[in-house]
Amino acid sequence: MTKQRTAPGARAAGTDLSTAATARGDGQVSRSVILQSALRIVDRDGVDGLSMRRLSDEVGRDPTVIYRHVPSKAALLDGVAETVLGQLRVDTADPDWTGQLRAVADDFRRLALAHPNVVPLLVTRPLATPLGRRPLGMLRPLEDVLTLLTSAGFSGADALHIYRVFFGYLHGHILTELQEVIERPEETDDVLRLGLHRLTVTEFPQVRALASALANYDGAAELDRGLDLLLLGLTATLRPPDGPSRS
C-alpha cells in the first residue's frame, strides 16, 4: 500500500475527483475518492450517517464497486481516520524535538476542529485495530514521532512512552475543547451563561468561583499551557543513559 500523505487542500481535490469520476460514468473510482466521499458524509452527517448505501450514492456507483476498495464498514472507518491523520505532518529531522511536538499538536488541533465529527474515529479507531492491520497512513504519525525522538537521543522505549503520553494528552484536550458548551450565550453573567446557578455555592464553591475561566475557554491557550507542563515533565524525568536531560 502506498504511503498516503494528503495535503491540507486534498479535501477540495477529493471532491473534484469524485465529481469527475461520477460524471465519466466509467466505473473507475479509486480508494482515495471513496474515502474522501466518506469523509464528506461524516463531516456533514456524523459517523452514524455513514453507510455503504449512502456512500455508494455519494460516489455514484453500485455498492459492489465500493466493496472492491473497502471490504467492510470497519475498513471504511479506518480509512476515514487515515485520511485525516494522513494530513498530520511531522518533521523528523527537526533538531528541536519539543518545538516539533508543539507544531504537531497545533496541526492535530487544526485538523480536529476542521473535522469535529471525525474526532471519535481519530481517538478510537487506532486502538480498535491491531497495529499490523492498521492502514499505513494511520501508523505514519507513530513512526514519524518515534523517528523524531530517537534521532534526538531518546531510547526506543522512552520515545514510545513520550508518544503515548503526548497523544493521550492531545486526544483528551480536543475532546474537552469540542465539548465546551455555553448554555445561555445571551447572558453577561458567567454563572448564568454556564447554567451554574443550578449548583449550590456550599456544594460546588470551586466550580462556581471559576465560572469566568470556565466560560471563556481558549482552546489554543489551554493546549499550549498543557504542553508546557507535559514537555517540562518529560525533559525533567527522561534522561539518556550517560548524560543530562534534554531541553
Secondary structure, DSSP 8 states (H G I E B T S, - for coil): -------TTHHHHHHHHHHHHHHHTS----HHHHHHHHHHHHHHH-GGG--HHHHHHHHTS-HHHHHHH--SHHHHHHHHHHHHHTT----TT-S-HHHHHHHHHHHHHHHHHHSGGGHHHHHHHHHHS-GGGS-HHHHHHHHHHHHHHHHTT--HHHHHHHHHHHHHHHHHHHHHHHH---S-TT-SSHHHHHTGGGS-TTT-HHHHHTHHHHHT--HHHHHHHHHHHHHHHHHHH---TTS----
